[in-house]
């Protein structure tokens, strides 16, 4: 079969862009070869792929400014990309876009231990932020499971959390300021090295905006003193519903662990085979960690274990040393990778009230039977941020569509019990058509008007977040036809 000839207009546009961008960027920063651009055709939502027109890899705010100015003048859409770990298609290209990757922007720009801040370029990985300050006994609190790879840029875009968000909050609670480049190339500073900026809370608008408003190139982050100690406890149950009830009772009792993590049997088995963490083989497992002085740890664990025993656990075990604690967390942090070794899956992140955990877990089990697809549950139980992993066969016709339909029903259930569509993965393309299930049309319109202000041409991260039916009149003609 003959391949279709490239569109001459597209080729001419691409050549003009490459020429202009090459005038302001080093030669190795512009990637235009078709084979090389395929490295950017998708993110961690691998079910969808689309090679971009080209990709650029700047090293500074000034270079980002030049890139956006040129793309703005040419009317070319831009998709910002951190490390490509988005599970919601947040960095999925369109065929006519430029991918702007910040992976080379990974420097630490300033560290101020007296005021407990660090300023970094946003291509820096999450875990390496803590690595930069650990010798002074500080750390950066948000800890997504992908923290070894994910970039601060993506964390800000999706307002990422992690296992320890129950106590320390998510990215928005640890972000003090940003340097952001607008679509026309202008550079703005928002917030800074202080607790709260005066005036409108623009930082709160930007954090979680999924690359719709600008490209964040530098971030001022809050760093914290490491606690004196920490200790996890494993609590096993013979049903998901009982484990969910235990979580609800711990929260209602006013105890504040640093983390409460949940895994069901399919996930327990996969993680144990991968990490050899010593997990008990039960139907549901909770990892509850507390921190502080030894006296504080003992007191909190006493309260937690009393609550756990009231639900008749099949196993209750505290970590005896730091090595065992590290293995316990290695298993949990490896959950997504471990499941990927045994099955294709789609990972969701609906959020629900903690009190609804038992009922929602029961209903997900019923839906699993209805759709004929397995589910592995692993999530941040303490704040109700669920991560059901729907198992399917990517090579079986119809399985992906059935998986997506199942996922949509789970997310609708989250909204119906008083939760929301996303906790930390973002909307991206995955949930954009469900936005009208959570928001009224007037609410969507208010959000669209915010984007109108920041990106009047609607060139930033096209076809994401908002239902396409609500954006047709605002988007560029070539994109509106998609």
Secondary structure as GFF3:
##gff-version 3
##sequence-region A 1 482
A	DSSP	alpha_helix	8	22	.	.	.	ID=ss1
A	DSSP	three_ten_helix	27	29	.	.	.	ID=ss2
A	DSSP	beta_strand	30	31	.	.	.	ID=ss3
A	DSSP	alpha_helix	34	37	.	.	.	ID=ss4
A	DSSP	three_ten_helix	38	40	.	.	.	ID=ss5
A	DSSP	beta_strand	54	57	.	.	.	ID=ss6
A	DSSP	alpha_helix	61	74	.	.	.	ID=ss7
A	DSSP	beta_strand	78	81	.	.	.	ID=ss8
A	DSSP	beta_strand	98	101	.	.	.	ID=ss9
A	DSSP	beta_strand	108	112	.	.	.	ID=ss10
A	DSSP	beta_strand	117	121	.	.	.	ID=ss11
A	DSSP	alpha_helix	126	133	.	.	.	ID=ss12
A	DSSP	three_ten_helix	134	136	.	.	.	ID=ss13
A	DSSP	beta_strand	138	139	.	.	.	ID=ss14
A	DSSP	alpha_helix	152	158	.	.	.	ID=ss15
A	DSSP	alpha_helix	165	168	.	.	.	ID=ss16
A	DSSP	three_ten_helix	171	173	.	.	.	ID=ss17
A	DSSP	beta_strand	175	181	.	.	.	ID=ss18
A	DSSP	beta_strand	187	191	.	.	.	ID=ss19
A	DSSP	alpha_helix	202	206	.	.	.	ID=ss20
A	DSSP	beta_strand	215	222	.	.	.	ID=ss21
A	DSSP	beta_strand	224	225	.	.	.	ID=ss22
A	DSSP	beta_strand	230	237	.	.	.	ID=ss23
A	DSSP	alpha_helix	240	252	.	.	.	ID=ss24
A	DSSP	beta_strand	259	264	.	.	.	ID=ss25
A	DSSP	alpha_helix	265	275	.	.	.	ID=ss26
A	DSSP	beta_strand	284	291	.	.	.	ID=ss27
A	DSSP	alpha_helix	294	309	.	.	.	ID=ss28
A	DSSP	beta_strand	315	318	.	.	.	ID=ss29
A	DSSP	alpha_helix	322	333	.	.	.	ID=ss30
A	DSSP	alpha_helix	335	340	.	.	.	ID=ss31
A	DSSP	beta_strand	344	347	.	.	.	ID=ss32
A	DSSP	three_ten_helix	354	356	.	.	.	ID=ss33
A	DSSP	alpha_helix	357	371	.	.	.	ID=ss34
A	DSSP	beta_strand	375	380	.	.	.	ID=ss35
A	DSSP	three_ten_helix	381	383	.	.	.	ID=ss36
A	DSSP	beta_strand	388	392	.	.	.	ID=ss37
A	DSSP	alpha_helix	399	416	.	.	.	ID=ss38
A	DSSP	three_ten_helix	432	434	.	.	.	ID=ss39
A	DSSP	alpha_helix	435	438	.	.	.	ID=ss40
A	DSSP	alpha_helix	441	454	.	.	.	ID=ss41
A	DSSP	three_ten_helix	468	470	.	.	.	ID=ss42
A	DSSP	alpha_helix	477	480	.	.	.	ID=ss43
###
